[in-house]
């Protein structure tokens, strides 16, 4: 499948533009919610969402990745078999989370009925069509991004409307369920939306064979992304967790965008180049990768320098502590971007093992370092360890890049140096303007 540079640029523009609109919707609704609900409600929702995502990833066999990556992904029988596996998995996960609601509720001091309501979303998502993956496989960026924007818009309407009616955890849960219902139904209206139960044993074996590494990588990825929430949810008050959740949500915005770009562009492009010499592939990927990193170095450099100030302007005083948390998390996000781009390149080559190894290294670091950071330096120490954990993920992925001969270490070092320089320049300008620096709040948190 030949893919022109013009088509890649068109896809990148659409994916980035749609994401920025999505950020405006998500961030706007988040700010409105912060005026309506208490920090404790944000903390409860953060834990419930994390638990549901964790149970979902317990049995992830990479349905989407199989349809995009496998040469038989165009065959209707293959897609029907993949959807059947997805449907069965959704029903099993719903049953599992529903059954675990009581002990999980006791562990985190949450109503078990709230966890059970969230579990319904697992069954609904299992019934969605696999049409989105076909759009991705064929690089139909416009349709795919418009679909994602529609879902974000619907979610913002439901969340705000229900929170205005009842600013409780129940309104957020039901808004989430209503959004999932709309997304599932709409997925059947997309091209390739028609799907039905089927079972082809050979195809099922292929899906599960490739999916075993996806399962391991997804499980480790979830634990890496959520260990902080699950551990802190049990170790600190819900109100503090809610404030951390606000900072974490904002910090994750560039990481989510890079994840979308990598999954929508880099992964299918590299998959289409399988069999090509590594030197040629590296030559093609280098310029695209550099452009992404330069753009994000500017954004993150500026964000680290002024994010605390922005939090104080936008959120009320109950959430101002998110201001000193955000710059620390953004520094960790930079390393996460480097890892994500490289991980999807390796996945496109059919090498998910390196991503799994990177996540395993990160998880081990977090399990040891976060409790120690919390014990000796409080919440500030824990957050520094969360940001530092991305470095341990980077090393196994870099090793995998060298083994597959698509390493970009010099590019990573150069763009990281640029990021540091930008932070220093932006911070100096802010200091000269009489607004101090973002790191004053960080130092104050360590002293308190």
N, C-alpha and C positions, 0 to 999 in steps of 0.2 A: 504494500500500500504506500504509494508515493505521496508525501505530504509537503506542500510548498511552504516556504518561509512566510509568504503572504497569508496563507491560511492559518499558520501558527500565530502570527501577529494578530490576525483577526480574532482568533480564539482567546488569546491573552487579553486583548482589549475588552471583549465581551465578558470574560470571566472576572476581570478586575473591576470593570464598571458595575456589573451586577452585584459584586460583593460589596462595593462601597454603598450602593443603595441599600443592600441588606444590612450593613453596619448602621446606617442612619436609622433604619426602622428598628433594629434591635437595641441600639444605644438609646434612641429616643424613648422607646417603651420602657427600657430599664430605668431611665431617669424619672419618668412619670411614676413608675412603680415605687421608686425609692421615696417618693412623696406620699404614697398611699399606704404602704405596708411597713411593718416594723423590721429592723434588721434580723430579728429572730425568725421571721417568715422566710427571708432570703436564705438563712442558714438551713432551715428545714427543707426547703426546695432543693438546695444544693445537695444535701445528703440523699434525698429520694431520687433525684435525677442520676446521681452517681451510682446508686445501688441498681437502678434499672439498666443503665448502660453496662454495668459490670456483668449482670446476669445475661444480658444480650450477647456480650462478647465471650462468654464462657464456651459457647458452641459455634463461634464464627468460623465458617468454612470457606469464606471468600466467594460468595455467590457472584457479586459484582466483578471481582477480579478475575474469576473464571470465565465469565462471559466476555470480558474485554480481552483477556490474554489468550484464551484457547482458540485454535484455528477453526474449531467447530462452532464457535459462538454465534455464527449466522444461521445455524440450523434450528428450525422451530422445535424439533424433538429435544435438542440439547437444552434450549431455553425452558421448555416445559418441565424437563427433569430437574433443572436447577430451581425453578419456581416451586416445584413440589417439595423439594428438600427444604426450601425456605419456609414454606407454609407449615410443614410438620414441626420444624424447629421453633417457629413462633408459638404454636400451641403448647409445646413442651415447656418453653421458657415461661409462658404465662402461668402454667400450672405450678412450676417451681417457685416463682416469685410470690404467687398467691399463698403457697404453703409456708414459705419462709417469712411471711409478713409479721407474724407474732414475735418470733425471736429477734428479728431485725428491729422491730419497733421497741422492744425492751432494751436492746443494746444502745440505741441512739435516742431513747426517750421520745419516740414518735408514735402517733396513732397508727395502729396496724392497718386500719381501714384506708388511710392515706396511701400506704404502700400497695395495698390491693388495688386501689383505683389506678395507680400508676402502672400496675402489672397488665391491665387491659391493653395498654398501648403496645405491648410486645406482640400480642395476638393480632392486633390490627396491622402492625407493620409487617408481620409475616405474610399477610394476605395481599400486600401491594404488588403490582406488576413489576417485572424486571425491565420495563421499557426504558427507564432512566439509564441503565447500563448499556443498552443498545445505542442510545443517543451518544453516550460517551465513547463507545467503541468506534462509531462512525464520525466522531468529532463534530457533531451537530450542536455547536456551542450555543447558537441563538435560542433554539427550542429548550435546551437543557437549562440555561440560565434564566430564561423567562419563567420556566416551571418553578425553579428554586425561589425566584422573587415572589411569585404568586403565593407560595407557601409561607414565606416570611411575612408578607403583607397580611395574610389571613391570621397568622399567629399574633401579630401585633394588635389587630382589631379585637380578637377574642380576649387576649390577656388584659388589655386596658379596660374593655367594656365590663368584664366580669370583676376586675379588681375595683372598679368604681362602684359596682353594685355591692360587693362584699370583699373588703381588703383582707382576705384570709388565705391560708394555704389551700383551701378547697377551691377557690376561684382559679388559682394558678394551675392546679391539677386538671380541672375540667377544661380550662382553655387549651392545655396541652393535648388532651384527648380529642377535643374537637378539631384541632389542627391536624392531628394524625389521620382522623377520619377523612378530612378534605383531601389530604395528600394521597391517601390510599385510593380513594375513588378517582381522583384526577389522573393518577398514574395509568389508568386503563384508557384514558382518552388520548394519550400520546401515541405517536407512531410506534409500531411493534407492541402496542399495549395488550393485544389479544393473547391470552395465555390460558392454559388449562392443565389439569392433572395428567401426568404421564410419568412413566418409569422406564428408562433405558439403562440396564445394568452396567453396560460398558461406560456410558457417559457418567453415571453416578460414581463409578470407581475413579474415573479421571478427576471429577470434581473433588471428591474426598481426598484423593492422593495429593493434588496441588493444595487443597484446603488445609491439610494437616499443618503445613508451615504457616499458612495464613492464620489458622486457629492459634498457634503458639505465639505468633507475632502480635495478633490482636489482643490476646489475653494479657501478654506482657505490656503491650502499649497501654491498655486500660489501667493496669495496676500502676504503671509509671505515671500516667496522667491523673490518677485518682487516689493514690495512696495518701497524698497530703490531705485531701478532703476527708477521707475515711478516718485517718488517724487523728487529725485535728478536730473532726466532728465529735470524737470521743474524749479529747483531751482539753478542749477549750470551750468556753461558753458559746451558745448558739449565736448570740449577738455579735461576738468577735468573729465567728466563722462567717456570718453574713457579710461583714465588712471585708474580710479576706476574699469572699466570693465576688464582691463587686470589683476589687482590684484584679483578681484572677481573670474575670470575664473580659475586662478591658485589655489586659496584657495578652490574652490569647487571640485577639483579633488579627494581628499580623501572622501568627502561626496558623490560624485557620485559613487565611487567604493563601499562604504558601502551600498548605496542604491541598487546597482546591486546585491551584495552578499545577502542582506536581501530579495530582491524581488525574486531572483533566487533560493535561498537555504532556508532561514528561513521561508518565507511565505508558500511555498508549503509543506515543512516538517511539520510545525505546523498544516497546514490544514489537512494533512494526519493523524495527531494524534488526531483529534477532538474526544471527548468522552473518551480520556485517562485521568487518574487522574492528577490533577495539579502538585502534588509532583513528579510524575514520569516524566512528561513533563519538569518540571523545572530541574530535575536531568540530563536529556538528553541535554537541551539547554545550561546549565551553562558552561560546558567545551568549547563548540563551541564558545559561546559568549566571554569567557575569552580570547581565542586565538586571536580572531579578535581584541579585545580591546588592548591587549598587543602589537600586531604588529603595530596598528595605534598610540599607545602612543609613540612608538619609532620614527615613521615617522614624526608625528606632532611635537614632542619635538625637533627633529633635524631641521624640517622646520621652526619653529618659531625662532630658534636661528640663522639661516643662510640665510633665504629667501631674506632679503633685499640685502645682498651681491650678491646673485645669480641674482637678477633683474638687479643690476648695471652692472654685467658682460655680461649678455645676451642681454639686451635691450639698445637702444641708449638713449641719454640724454633726449629726449622728454618724456620718460616713467619712468624716475628714481624715480619720486614721488610714483610710485607703490611699491617701496621698503619699505617704512615705513607703508604703508597701509596693506600689506600682513601679517605681524606678528599678527596684531590685529585681522584680519579676521580669521586666523588659530586658534586662541584661541576660537573663537565662533564656529568654525567647530567641535571642539572636543565635545562640548555639543550637537551639532547637530547629531553626530554619535551615542551618547548614546540614543537620542530620536528616531532616525530612526530604530535602531535594535529593540528597545522595541515596537515601533509602528507597525512594520511588524509582530512581535510575536502576538500582540493583534489582528491584522487584520486576521491572520491565524486562530484565535479562533472565527472569525466572530464578532469582537467587534471594528468596525471602529470609533465608537463614541468618544473614548478616544483620538485618533489621531486628530479628528476634534476639540475637546475641547482644546488640546494643541496648535493647530494652531490658534485658536481663541484668546487664551491668548497672544500668541506671537504677533499677529496682533495688538491687543489693545495696547500692550507695544510699538510697533514700531510707530504707528500712533501718540502717545503722545511723545515718547522719541526722535525720530529722528529729528523732527523740533526743539525741545528744544536744542538738542545737537548742531545742525547747528547754531542756533541763538546765543548761548553763547560761543561756542568754535570752530565754523567754521566746515570745513569738517572733521577735526580730531574728534571733539565731536560727529558728526553724525555717524562716522564709529565705534567708541567705543559703541554707543547705538545699532548699527546693530549687533555687536558681542554679546553684553549682552542680546539681545532679546531671544536667545536660552534658557536661564535659565527659562524664564517664560513658555516656551513650555514644559520643562522637568517635571514640577510639576504635571499637569493633567495626563500626561502619567504614571508617577510614581504612582499616585492614582489608575489609571486603573490596573496597574500591581498588586497592593496589593489586589484590589477587585477580580481579577481573580487568585490570589495566584501564580503569576509567577514573583514576584519582585526580583530585583538583586541590591538593594541599596548598600549593602556592597561592591559588586564587582565594582560598579560605583565609589564609594568613593576611594577604594584602587587604581584603575587604574588612577583616576584623580590625586591622590597624586604622583603616579609614574610619570605621565606626568610633573607635576611641578618640581619634582626632576631632571628629564632629561633635562628640559629647563635650570635649574640652572647650571647643570654640563656642558652642551654643551656651554652655554654662558660664563662660567668661562674659559673653554679651549680656546674659541675664543678671549676672553679678554687678556689672558696670551700670546696668539700668536701675540698680537699687532693690532688686527682688531676691537677693541671696542666691542659693543654689538648692537643687533637689536633695543633695546629700546632707544638708543640715538636718532635715527631718529624719533621715536614716540614722545619723549619729545620735540625735536626741532620743530615738526609740531604743538604742542600745544602752544609753545612760539611764533611762527610766526603769 
